[in-house]
């Protein structure tokens, strides 16, 4: 593709994000400043939004459709204790065959909607030994091993700068609030570094030993493209992993997607309680 065509693609994506945002605004009067991406088995939180409007991804112009099991594939706009929010019930992943730009497109739509903060949740494997099955962990930083970056190609300045800073990608104030909320609820939240791989095969034990040696505490197949795009657009980010399994080779047992979904289901109430407690704090921090 020529450079001119590529820069055309960057501006086209901006136009698409505008079109998607406009479509969503026609469906609701709410104007949320907070977005939530609800990962594998965690989508049920959006069913608790009040006065909610649900929009299947397939209906939103240019929006990617989700195919993963455990993902409903719809946008839910509603309120949590009076705070307007937009939630993604399920995300799309690189391993489904989507490009990294498609994966992060919804974040850019949220930016065009005026969203200022995003809470990204996921299911992850626990590399650090204390991150056992069912543990909820705040992401303090990440390592991008997906081999792609959503900002590759000509930069669209209307989204953000060419070289966005990533030295404080996971908002310190949000993490402190989340830790305090966890404490209040008797949830022992961990904090750790999330390594993102492309998947869909789970890691080998040798890969997990490698990831541990480079400083990763959690491993998964999502979130990082969305975080990069969110930071590019100037959004503040909170990332929370649900450790659904010990990473490969940590325990002497094979990994299974069913186990991932079952664990997410088991800690769902705790996770949802935590999110409910955090949202008003984020709303306050944005004032
Ligand atoms: N590895 C990668 N992604 C995951 C895992 C894992 O062990 N568990 C849940 N998502």
Boltz pocket constraint, residues with backbone or C-beta under 6 A from the ligand:
constraints:
  - pocket:
      binder: B
      contacts: [[A, 123], [A, 124], [A, 125], [A, 126], [A, 201], [A, 202], [A, 203], [A, 219], [A, 220], [A, 221], [A, 242], [A, 244], [A, 245], [A, 246], [A, 247], [A, 248], [A, 255], [A, 260]]
      max_distance: 6.0
